[in-house]
Amino acid sequence: MSDYGELLDENTIRFERLLPGPIERVWDYLVDSDKRRKWLCAGDIGAGDGAHVDMLFRNHTLSNAEDISKPEKYKDMPDEVSFTGTVTRWDPPNVVSHTWDFFEESSEVTYELEAVGDKVRLVLTHRRLESSDTVLSVSGGWHTHLDILVDILEGREPKAFWKTHQAFEAEYVERLGR
């Protein structure tokens, strides 16, 4: 299993990670705002199909490690970015899927969990990405966020967000040939 995202089609990226369990613990890190803010974003995910999703990103707070400033590409992005979505599939503790309504773009993220002994396989699929640039940004972002989740679940200090993201985004340019 590779930590790198796999491009399923021109608008869909898929990641797979094996995480320390149990599955209920990992589920909580996907849907509980206080736990999710440590690796991705704060905000409530309502229980059930059709429920409301709030996402508040504060990437600069995700690590205590010395970080570089935001890359030039993201310099105009505010330190706090919020947007909403709608739950499209709710099957605890195995699947949660929701729209990702970011400005003019609407995509969909699915988190699938499967117990594998004392580990948990997470398959994350982000669909309906609107452009090549979005695919690259999202690929570097998810890779970085998932690495932070692994660090947290394994009790390690998370890596510096922007420094790590910038490196992974550059790698995805090479890997995906975009």
NORBELSUL-V617355 format. One record per residue. N is the residue number from 0. RES is the residue in one letter. PSI is psi in whole degrees, 0 to 359 (999 if undefined). OMEGA is omega as a letter, one per 40 degrees, with the letter a starting at -180 (999 if undefined). NEAR is the number of other ideal C-beta (glycine too) atoms within 12 Angstrom. Layout:
# NORBELSUL-V617355
n = {N,N}
res = {RES,RES}
psi = {PSI,PSI}
omega = {OMEGA,OMEGA}
near = {NEAR,NEAR}
This chain:
# NORBELSUL-V617355
n = {0,1,2,3,4,5,6,7,8,9,10,11,12,13,14,15,16,17,18,19,20,21,22,23,24,25,26,27,28,29,30,31,32,33,34,35,36,37,38,39,40,41,42,43,44,45,46,47,48,49,50,51,52,53,54,55,56,57,58,59,60,61,62,63,64,65,66,67,68,69,70,71,72,73,74,75,76,77,78,79,80,81,82,83,84,85,86,87,88,89,90,91,92,93,94,95,96,97,98,99,100,101,102,103,104,105,106,107,108,109,110,111,112,113,114,115,116,117,118,119,120,121,122,123,124,125,126,127,128,129,130,131,132,133,134,135,136,137,138,139,140,141,142,143,144,145,146,147,148,149,150,151,152,153,154,155,156,157,158,159,160,161,162,163,164,165,166,167,168,169,170,171,172,173,174,175,176,177}
res = {M,S,D,Y,G,E,L,L,D,E,N,T,I,R,F,E,R,L,L,P,G,P,I,E,R,V,W,D,Y,L,V,D,S,D,K,R,R,K,W,L,C,A,G,D,I,G,A,G,D,G,A,H,V,D,M,L,F,R,N,H,T,L,S,N,A,E,D,I,S,K,P,E,K,Y,K,D,M,P,D,E,V,S,F,T,G,T,V,T,R,W,D,P,P,N,V,V,S,H,T,W,D,F,F,E,E,S,S,E,V,T,Y,E,L,E,A,V,G,D,K,V,R,L,V,L,T,H,R,R,L,E,S,S,D,T,V,L,S,V,S,G,G,W,H,T,H,L,D,I,L,V,D,I,L,E,G,R,E,P,K,A,F,W,K,T,H,Q,A,F,E,A,E,Y,V,E,R,L,G,R}
psi = {130,145,344,145,150,128,114,325,183,348,13,128,142,134,149,133,148,117,156,134,194,174,323,325,313,318,314,323,345,325,344,122,315,324,319,328,339,340,341,281,157,172,150,142,114,148,126,151,135,355,158,145,130,138,124,107,132,69,329,348,2,347,153,353,154,126,157,167,170,139,155,318,330,10,330,356,130,160,336,126,128,149,179,177,184,134,127,344,130,108,75,144,34,324,134,134,141,157,160,88,96,106,243,350,142,116,187,136,134,129,121,130,141,127,133,89,233,9,172,125,123,125,118,125,126,115,164,37,134,341,166,320,320,318,315,314,314,321,310,321,309,319,314,311,318,323,321,319,314,313,314,312,333,5,23,159,126,149,160,125,298,322,315,315,315,317,315,321,319,320,321,330,315,312,319,354,42,999}
omega = {i,i,a,i,i,i,a,i,a,a,a,i,a,i,i,i,i,a,i,a,e,a,a,i,a,i,i,i,i,a,i,a,a,i,a,a,a,a,a,a,i,i,a,i,i,a,i,i,i,a,a,i,i,i,i,a,i,a,a,a,a,i,i,a,i,a,i,i,i,i,a,a,a,a,a,i,i,i,i,i,i,i,a,i,i,i,i,i,a,a,a,e,a,a,i,i,i,i,a,a,a,a,a,a,i,i,a,i,i,i,i,a,i,i,i,a,i,i,i,i,i,i,i,i,i,a,i,i,a,a,i,i,i,i,a,i,a,i,i,i,a,i,a,a,i,i,i,i,i,i,a,a,i,i,i,i,i,i,i,a,a,i,a,a,a,i,a,i,i,i,a,i,i,a,a,i,a,999}
near = {15,13,23,23,36,24,25,22,15,18,23,26,39,31,39,28,36,26,37,25,24,20,27,18,25,40,30,26,38,41,34,24,22,15,23,32,28,27,40,37,37,25,28,23,37,21,20,18,18,16,22,20,36,24,30,22,29,23,36,23,23,35,28,16,20,13,22,20,18,21,25,12,19,24,12,10,22,14,19,17,23,20,24,24,30,26,31,28,24,25,20,21,26,24,26,38,33,37,29,39,22,28,14,10,23,23,31,30,41,32,44,27,34,24,22,20,13,13,23,32,23,41,30,38,31,39,28,27,34,22,16,19,19,31,35,31,34,41,39,39,42,41,39,38,41,41,36,37,38,27,28,28,28,19,9,17,16,30,30,26,39,32,26,31,39,29,21,34,32,21,23,32,20,15,22,30,12,23}
